[in-house]
Amino acid sequence: MTLSSFVHSHPDKQVVLVQGLGFVGSVMSLVVANAVNGNYAVIGVDRDTEAGRRTVDSLNAGIFPIVANDPKIADYFDAVMKRGNFYATVDTAAYSWADIIIVDINFDVDKTNNEQYALSGYTVNLRPFEDAIITIGAHCKPDALVLIETTVPPGTCRSVVVPLLKTTLEARGLPSDKIRIGHSYERVMPGPDYIDSIQNFYRVYSGVDEASADAVEAFLKSVIRTDEFPLTRLGNTDATEIAKVLENSYRAMNIAFMVEWSRMAEEAGVDLYEVVRAIRRRPTHSNMMFPGIGVGGYCLTKDPLLASWARGNLLGGGGKLEQSEAAVSINDQMPRYAFEFLWRRYACTLVGKKLLLLGVSYRGDVGDTRFSPVEPFYRCLLHAGVRVSAHDPYVSSWPETGIQPFADLSEALQTHPDIAVVSTGHRLYRREETTDLLFSCEPMWIYDTIGLLSAAQINKLRQKHTVIVLGRGDL
Ligand SMILES: NC(=O)c1ccc[n+]([C@@H]2O[C@H](COP(=O)([O-])OP(=O)(O)OC[C@H]3O[C@@H](n4cnc5c(N)ncnc54)[C@H](O)[C@@H]3O)[C@@H](O)[C@H]2O)c1
């Protein structure tokens, strides 16, 4: 099917285009194509690169490119395939058909870390995002709604998107006062609630003017269950952009705060999990974090830096967000702490030991390895002369390290590891059959870096193995 035959086969539908078919855009496309109150023809557009073409071909061939254990993804994708209201392409002509354009592309921060993994600098490059907006302006209808969902440095819609779209429209000889531009950030949670975290969840939105905000509201009401999860409208796009990066900076700082406490608890021989659980009973402290191997994923590792950069570069303020930057730096060092904990406990004799990582993705039950804390942990192990292999049911190839994780746990355990490290919270590792498999191995060390193992699992495994848990000074 061609792009124009796709559009012409849906004459009665509004066309929604999703720019960027990654972890957010591909699933957002499914949500829009299965809108709760709308009837849209959806076009997904990615870059004309090898990776972009692969994603597009896969989607058009009926193979959803993202692995996650949310059964709704398969259901929604099947429904879309049957209905035929989704088409993927790398052809920028697609923008000319769209009534609504949702921007779900990446906006990266280039970080530099010193040898100890402390943050030593970073750069923010607006150019790729500007290019994406120029592409939209070069093709879009003059009265389209452009909805920015990408996490951007605060100030971007007002000082980058608006002028770029208006000048590109004017350069085409088109009016520039009809375009509507809004912002509504994603709170998507890849994993078992992938779809629900978009469709059945609260949203914050804004527009660059009243008409834009109204258009965003009408669209969101058609794709999200806003009757159960009411929308929150903020006064302008700076406010919603700040809301997104503040949300994630708060989370990053919350995690960073616990790092020195987990070290203190270990020194004191105290089980910090028990302490935190006791404190969490206070409603005001219910989101206190537990110790862990580190912060991963695409968002918490960069969003505080986008905020800090924006303060000086787009919002006209002075200085950086010192505490938020410090949080990123502390979190970046967590995998090294996790390694040092093992190194101290194992009495410094790790050279030549065989170690099996149980999980390499940044989060349980997802296949996303971007900025996984397991990667710097792995690099510390390599540096110490450890022979590392990995198991992960969601990751068949770990591009950041070149390792091909085992998909099957019993096969992975046939490597006879000296140490098995629980490094990602996949639900599989909580299951009884996993405990039985681990129990059946020759005596080894089991190191839980995320507090995944239950007391019952630990008690059983300790009958045969040495079990240590990061942040549990009592073990
Ligand atoms: N992944 C998450 O859990 C999550 C959660 C909330 C918000 N976000 C935010 O959502 C945005 C997207 O994140 P993601 O995880 O989907 O990133 P991603 O890297 O998985 O996907 C981005 C996609 O956009 C494509 N792209 C880039 N430039 C393009 C262009 N000019 N035209 C067409 N396609 C283009 C890329 O090829 C890629 O496929 C980011 O700003 C991120 O911070 C992500």
The ligand as an SDF file (V2000), in Angstrom:
LIG
                    3D

 44 48  0  0  0  0  0  0  0  0999 V2000
   10.8940    5.8800   27.0690 N   0  0  0  0  0  0  0  0  0  0  0  0
   10.1760    6.3400   28.0700 C   0  0  0  0  0  0  0  0  0  0  0  0
    9.8530    5.6100   28.9950 O   0  0  0  0  0  0  0  0  0  0  0  0
    9.6870    7.7820   28.1030 C   0  0  0  0  0  0  0  0  0  0  0  0
    8.7550    8.1470   29.0760 C   0  0  0  0  0  0  0  0  0  0  0  0
    8.2780    9.4520   29.0850 C   0  0  0  0  0  0  0  0  0  0  0  0
    8.7690   10.3680   28.1580 C   0  0  0  0  0  0  0  0  0  0  0  0
    9.7160    9.9780   27.2540 N   0  0  0  0  0  0  0  0  0  0  0  0
   10.1950   10.9730   26.3120 C   0  0  0  0  0  0  0  0  0  0  0  0
    9.6030   10.7180   25.0360 O   0  0  0  0  0  0  0  0  0  0  0  0
   10.5070   11.0610   23.9810 C   0  0  0  0  0  0  0  0  0  0  0  0
   10.7340    9.8620   23.0720 C   0  0  0  0  0  0  0  0  0  0  0  0
   11.3830    8.8530   23.8460 O   0  0  0  0  0  0  0  0  0  0  0  0
   11.5820    7.3760   23.2900 P   0  0  0  0  0  0  0  0  0  0  0  0
   11.9750    6.5610   24.4740 O   0  0  0  0  0  0  0  0  0  0  0  0
   10.4350    6.9710   22.4650 O   0  0  0  0  0  0  0  0  0  0  0  0
   12.8390    7.6090   22.3350 O   0  0  0  0  0  0  0  0  0  0  0  0
   13.3360    6.5980   21.1880 P   0  0  0  0  0  0  0  0  0  0  0  0
   14.7610    6.9390   20.9520 O   0  0  0  0  0  0  0  0  0  0  0  0
   12.9510    5.2050   21.5420 O   0  0  0  0  0  0  0  0  0  0  0  0
   12.4610    7.0030   19.9290 O   0  0  0  0  0  0  0  0  0  0  0  0
   12.6090    8.1820   19.2270 C   0  0  0  0  0  0  0  0  0  0  0  0
   12.3150    7.8740   17.7760 C   0  0  0  0  0  0  0  0  0  0  0  0
   12.2290    9.1040   17.0810 O   0  0  0  0  0  0  0  0  0  0  0  0
   12.8520    8.9340   15.8220 C   0  0  0  0  0  0  0  0  0  0  0  0
   13.2120   10.2460   15.2760 N   0  0  0  0  0  0  0  0  0  0  0  0
   14.1850   11.0920   15.6710 C   0  0  0  0  0  0  0  0  0  0  0  0
   14.1810   12.1970   14.9070 N   0  0  0  0  0  0  0  0  0  0  0  0
   13.1840   12.0400   14.0150 C   0  0  0  0  0  0  0  0  0  0  0  0
   12.6880   12.8390   12.9500 C   0  0  0  0  0  0  0  0  0  0  0  0
   13.2290   14.0060   12.6630 N   0  0  0  0  0  0  0  0  0  0  0  0
   11.6460   12.3600   12.2230 N   0  0  0  0  0  0  0  0  0  0  0  0
   11.0830   11.1580   12.4960 C   0  0  0  0  0  0  0  0  0  0  0  0
   11.5200   10.3610   13.5050 N   0  0  0  0  0  0  0  0  0  0  0  0
   12.5460   10.8000   14.2450 C   0  0  0  0  0  0  0  0  0  0  0  0
   14.0430    8.0510   16.1290 C   0  0  0  0  0  0  0  0  0  0  0  0
   14.5510    7.4340   14.9620 O   0  0  0  0  0  0  0  0  0  0  0  0
   13.4150    7.0540   17.1040 C   0  0  0  0  0  0  0  0  0  0  0  0
   12.8380    5.9530   16.4530 O   0  0  0  0  0  0  0  0  0  0  0  0
   11.7640   11.5580   24.6660 C   0  0  0  0  0  0  0  0  0  0  0  0
   11.7270   12.9440   24.7710 O   0  0  0  0  0  0  0  0  0  0  0  0
   11.6830   10.9340   26.0480 C   0  0  0  0  0  0  0  0  0  0  0  0
   12.4050   11.6670   27.0200 O   0  0  0  0  0  0  0  0  0  0  0  0
   10.1690    8.7190   27.1900 C   0  0  0  0  0  0  0  0  0  0  0  0
  1  2  1  0
  2  3  2  0
  2  4  1  0
  4  5  1  0
  4 44  2  0
  5  6  2  0
  6  7  1  0
  7  8  2  0
  8  9  1  0
  8 44  1  0
  9 10  1  0
  9 42  1  0
 10 11  1  0
 11 12  1  0
 11 40  1  0
 12 13  1  0
 13 14  1  0
 14 15  2  0
 14 16  1  0
 14 17  1  0
 17 18  1  0
 18 19  2  0
 18 20  1  0
 18 21  1  0
 21 22  1  0
 22 23  1  0
 23 24  1  0
 23 38  1  0
 24 25  1  0
 25 26  1  0
 25 36  1  0
 26 27  1  0
 26 35  1  0
 27 28  2  0
 28 29  1  0
 29 30  1  0
 29 35  2  0
 30 31  1  0
 30 32  2  0
 32 33  1  0
 33 34  2  0
 34 35  1  0
 36 37  1  0
 36 38  1  0
 38 39  1  0
 40 41  1  0
 40 42  1  0
 42 43  1  0
M  CHG  2   8   1  16  -1
M  END
$$$$
